[in-house]
Amino acid sequence: MRVITANVNGIRAAARRGMVQWLALARPDVLTLQEVRADDVELGKVLADAGLAHWSVAHTEGGAKGRAGVAVVSRDPHTAVRVGIDGEFGDEGRWVEADLVTEGGPLTVVSAYVHTGEADTERQVVKYAFLDAITRRLDRAAADSAAMVVTGDLNIAHREADLKNWKGNLRKSGFLPEERAYLDRWFEDDAWVDVQRRHAGDVAGPYSWWSWRGKAFDNDAGWRIDYQLASRRLSATARHAYVDRAPTYAERWSDHAPVVVDYDLTALERHAPA
């Protein structure tokens, strides 16, 4: 099963820039989207243009028009959908879960969008509250030995290798020690696995976001802030992971690049808890 996550930075604009053509080549089985910034009808039109009209869609819009919005789109049917986390953040378009029936058994897929913060402001306080809620949800899933993947734009670079100019961003939201500590906590004892990092190894990047401005993309001066976090069971089935970086600046359809992971779900049963 190929799972692709992408912050589309507005799906209508992404479609105009070439996202539909990219999807035909990418061949996902599950597609998770962040910053959709569209209603159900507008999202459905783009998916239909991409040949995905009959796929299952779980989509929650942002509370403010033209902001946020996340979706899980899959070839397999959804047996349940949950918006928000335990009754919180349900109207902000930042968290949606879909339960799928796959050839390897039940799988929960999450599309998450953690907003950009700003150090020492109320916006940062809200970001921490959302991260606290995510932590509680991940703890519960780990305790249940669930097969689950949390995908999306977390707006946090975990390590120095995850952004080009780490020294210049030590006091900025996205690389604050307090933010990075959440990822440390999640990855303790491999309860959750950063699949892209595990497969890439100890290298710079591969980055998934570059500013539209200047030469950031051409110079690969980016951040790795888009993730697939797999539960312990699911992580053992990951076979291939990469960032699908556009060949040139002109071929970008978002300021983010998709993160792609291929999972062998037939191996899930072998990694089930005893």
PLY file of the C-alpha trace (Angstrom):
ply
format ascii 1.0
element vertex 274
property float x
property float y
property float z
element edge 273
property int vertex1
property int vertex2
end_header
0.00 0.00 0.00
1.41 3.36 -1.04
0.58 6.19 1.37
1.32 9.71 0.19
0.95 12.82 2.33
1.07 16.32 0.89
0.42 19.84 2.11
-1.15 21.19 -1.08
-1.19 24.85 0.01
-4.68 25.24 -1.47
-5.88 22.36 -3.63
-7.41 24.48 -6.37
-4.14 26.34 -6.91
-2.21 23.06 -6.71
-4.45 21.56 -9.39
-3.81 24.51 -11.69
-0.06 24.09 -11.18
0.05 20.39 -12.08
-1.05 18.33 -9.08
-3.56 16.32 -11.12
-0.89 15.24 -13.61
1.46 14.38 -10.75
-1.19 12.17 -9.11
-1.51 10.09 -12.27
2.18 9.23 -12.01
2.38 8.92 -8.21
-0.25 6.14 -8.00
-1.21 6.35 -4.31
-3.46 3.89 -2.54
-4.00 6.40 0.26
-3.61 10.15 -0.20
-3.66 12.51 2.78
-3.90 16.24 2.26
-3.30 19.31 4.39
-4.22 22.95 3.82
-6.93 21.86 1.39
-8.61 25.28 1.69
-11.70 24.15 -0.19
-15.17 22.81 0.47
-16.30 19.25 -0.26
-17.54 20.11 -3.75
-14.31 21.85 -4.76
-12.20 19.00 -3.38
-14.40 16.46 -5.13
-13.93 18.18 -8.48
-10.14 18.00 -8.23
-10.29 14.35 -7.18
-12.63 13.57 -10.08
-10.24 15.25 -12.51
-7.52 12.98 -11.10
-9.64 9.87 -11.62
-10.39 9.39 -7.92
-14.09 10.24 -7.97
-15.13 6.89 -6.50
-12.53 6.76 -3.72
-13.49 7.16 -0.08
-13.00 10.70 1.25
-12.84 11.96 4.83
-12.51 15.76 4.77
-12.89 18.44 7.39
-12.77 22.09 6.45
-11.06 24.83 8.41
-13.16 27.09 10.59
-12.18 30.14 8.54
-12.77 30.11 4.79
-9.56 29.67 2.82
-7.56 28.28 5.75
-6.47 24.80 6.91
-8.55 21.76 5.97
-7.34 18.14 6.00
-8.44 15.00 4.18
-7.85 11.26 3.91
-8.60 9.86 0.46
-8.30 6.11 -0.07
-8.95 3.30 -2.51
-10.17 1.11 0.37
-13.47 2.01 2.06
-13.63 3.83 5.38
-15.38 2.00 8.18
-15.28 5.00 10.54
-14.20 8.64 10.47
-13.30 10.87 13.43
-12.76 14.62 13.26
-10.68 16.35 15.90
-9.16 14.69 18.97
-11.38 13.55 21.82
-13.86 16.35 21.27
-11.22 19.05 20.79
-10.10 20.91 17.66
-13.00 19.49 15.68
-13.89 22.69 13.86
-10.40 23.84 12.84
-9.66 21.54 9.91
-6.48 20.16 11.48
-7.11 16.50 12.34
-9.12 13.74 10.68
-8.85 9.98 11.19
-10.17 7.27 8.89
-10.36 3.56 9.71
-9.71 1.38 6.68
-10.14 -2.30 5.91
-6.99 -3.45 4.08
-5.60 -6.76 2.88
-3.50 -6.89 6.05
-6.30 -5.99 8.43
-7.63 -2.79 10.03
-5.56 0.39 9.61
-6.13 3.90 10.94
-4.84 6.78 8.81
-4.62 10.33 10.15
-4.17 13.55 8.22
-2.84 16.24 10.56
-1.99 19.89 10.13
-0.23 21.63 13.01
-0.34 25.36 12.43
2.69 27.62 12.36
3.29 29.18 15.74
5.08 32.32 16.88
7.36 32.20 19.90
6.04 33.88 23.07
2.55 34.53 21.68
-0.94 33.14 22.26
-0.65 31.43 18.87
2.22 29.36 20.25
0.20 28.48 23.36
-2.56 27.12 21.12
0.01 25.14 19.15
1.23 23.50 22.37
-2.35 22.68 23.36
-2.84 20.90 20.04
0.45 19.02 20.46
-0.68 17.98 23.96
-3.89 16.56 22.49
-1.91 14.69 19.82
0.33 13.23 22.52
-2.67 11.86 24.41
-4.06 10.33 21.22
-0.74 8.72 20.29
-0.31 7.31 23.79
-3.72 5.69 23.63
-3.10 4.20 20.19
0.28 2.84 21.28
-1.29 1.25 24.36
-3.84 -0.44 22.09
-1.06 -1.73 19.76
-2.98 -0.17 16.89
-1.87 -0.28 13.28
-1.90 3.45 12.63
-0.07 6.13 10.67
-0.17 9.83 11.46
0.67 11.80 8.36
0.98 15.47 7.61
2.57 18.83 8.20
3.62 19.11 11.84
5.41 22.44 11.37
8.30 21.18 13.53
11.78 20.22 12.39
12.97 17.58 14.82
16.75 17.67 14.54
19.50 19.90 13.15
19.57 17.66 10.08
15.95 18.60 9.41
16.54 22.18 8.32
19.31 23.88 6.41
19.73 26.97 8.60
19.22 25.48 12.04
21.50 27.94 13.83
19.43 30.87 12.60
16.16 29.30 13.75
16.90 28.21 17.31
14.54 30.82 18.77
11.84 30.55 16.11
8.66 28.52 16.12
9.19 25.33 14.19
12.55 24.60 15.84
12.00 25.60 19.45
13.34 23.11 22.03
9.88 22.86 23.58
8.38 21.84 20.21
11.11 19.35 19.39
10.63 17.74 22.81
7.19 16.56 21.72
8.74 14.51 18.92
11.37 13.16 21.32
8.53 12.00 23.54
6.59 10.38 20.70
9.62 8.48 19.42
10.60 7.07 22.83
11.09 3.28 22.70
9.97 3.28 19.05
6.33 3.58 20.10
6.09 5.80 17.01
8.59 5.79 14.15
9.57 8.65 11.84
9.52 6.44 8.76
11.23 8.87 6.39
14.12 9.47 8.80
14.57 5.77 9.51
14.87 5.02 5.80
16.97 8.07 4.87
19.47 7.58 7.68
21.69 10.25 9.21
21.71 12.73 6.33
20.68 16.34 5.81
16.98 16.37 4.98
15.56 15.24 2.71
13.62 18.48 3.13
9.92 18.75 2.36
9.27 22.52 2.46
10.98 25.47 0.79
9.90 29.09 0.65
8.49 30.27 -2.67
10.78 33.28 -2.33
14.32 33.70 -3.58
16.56 30.72 -4.28
15.51 28.56 -1.32
14.37 25.70 -3.54
17.27 25.89 -5.98
19.75 25.94 -3.08
17.84 23.25 -1.19
17.55 25.57 1.82
14.52 23.82 3.24
12.87 22.27 6.27
11.72 18.69 6.87
8.38 19.28 8.57
6.13 16.76 6.78
5.99 13.29 8.29
4.61 9.80 8.29
4.68 8.61 11.90
3.93 4.89 11.98
2.98 2.85 15.01
5.48 0.18 15.96
3.50 -2.56 14.20
3.05 -0.62 11.01
6.60 0.73 10.88
7.94 -2.82 10.57
6.09 -3.15 7.25
7.52 0.01 5.63
9.60 -0.98 2.60
10.40 2.28 0.81
10.19 5.97 1.77
11.12 9.17 -0.02
10.31 12.83 -0.54
8.95 13.43 -4.05
10.78 16.69 -4.68
9.90 18.46 -7.93
12.73 18.36 -10.51
12.67 22.14 -10.96
11.18 25.23 -9.33
8.83 25.65 -12.31
7.37 22.17 -11.77
6.37 22.75 -8.13
2.64 22.74 -7.42
3.02 23.51 -3.69
5.65 24.95 -1.39
5.74 21.45 0.18
6.81 18.17 -1.44
4.88 14.94 -0.89
6.24 12.28 1.46
5.76 8.78 0.03
5.93 5.47 1.91
5.24 1.97 0.60
3.97 -0.46 3.24
3.69 -4.24 2.87
0.47 -4.72 4.78
0.55 -8.47 4.25
3.26 -8.41 6.94
1.03 -6.71 9.53
-0.20 -9.95 11.04
3.37 -11.11 11.70
3.92 -8.00 13.83
0.68 -8.24 15.79
1.03 -8.26 19.60
1.20 -11.70 21.19
0 1
1 2
2 3
3 4
4 5
5 6
6 7
7 8
8 9
9 10
10 11
11 12
12 13
13 14
14 15
15 16
16 17
17 18
18 19
19 20
20 21
21 22
22 23
23 24
24 25
25 26
26 27
27 28
28 29
29 30
30 31
31 32
32 33
33 34
34 35
35 36
36 37
37 38
38 39
39 40
40 41
41 42
42 43
43 44
44 45
45 46
46 47
47 48
48 49
49 50
50 51
51 52
52 53
53 54
54 55
55 56
56 57
57 58
58 59
59 60
60 61
61 62
62 63
63 64
64 65
65 66
66 67
67 68
68 69
69 70
70 71
71 72
72 73
73 74
74 75
75 76
76 77
77 78
78 79
79 80
80 81
81 82
82 83
83 84
84 85
85 86
86 87
87 88
88 89
89 90
90 91
91 92
92 93
93 94
94 95
95 96
96 97
97 98
98 99
99 100
100 101
101 102
102 103
103 104
104 105
105 106
106 107
107 108
108 109
109 110
110 111
111 112
112 113
113 114
114 115
115 116
116 117
117 118
118 119
119 120
120 121
121 122
122 123
123 124
124 125
125 126
126 127
127 128
128 129
129 130
130 131
131 132
132 133
133 134
134 135
135 136
136 137
137 138
138 139
139 140
140 141
141 142
142 143
143 144
144 145
145 146
146 147
147 148
148 149
149 150
150 151
151 152
152 153
153 154
154 155
155 156
156 157
157 158
158 159
159 160
160 161
161 162
162 163
163 164
164 165
165 166
166 167
167 168
168 169
169 170
170 171
171 172
172 173
173 174
174 175
175 176
176 177
177 178
178 179
179 180
180 181
181 182
182 183
183 184
184 185
185 186
186 187
187 188
188 189
189 190
190 191
191 192
192 193
193 194
194 195
195 196
196 197
197 198
198 199
199 200
200 201
201 202
202 203
203 204
204 205
205 206
206 207
207 208
208 209
209 210
210 211
211 212
212 213
213 214
214 215
215 216
216 217
217 218
218 219
219 220
220 221
221 222
222 223
223 224
224 225
225 226
226 227
227 228
228 229
229 230
230 231
231 232
232 233
233 234
234 235
235 236
236 237
237 238
238 239
239 240
240 241
241 242
242 243
243 244
244 245
245 246
246 247
247 248
248 249
249 250
250 251
251 252
252 253
253 254
254 255
255 256
256 257
257 258
258 259
259 260
260 261
261 262
262 263
263 264
264 265
265 266
266 267
267 268
268 269
269 270
270 271
271 272
272 273
